[in-house]
Amino acid sequence: MHDGFLASGDFRHKTFLCPAYQRLFAHIEKRLKENNMIDQN
């Protein structure tokens, strides 16, 4: 949201980085689950 707002002045605007952020956070979540650092649900 922050990057979209800076680019357009509108919090609803998505940036080209959104898919990369989604992949990054999915990867982090997977690793945390593999190491039993968060619930598996």
Buried (B, 14 or more C-beta within 10 A) or exposed (E): EEBBEEEEEEEEEEBEEEEEEEEEEEEEEEEEEEEEEEEEE
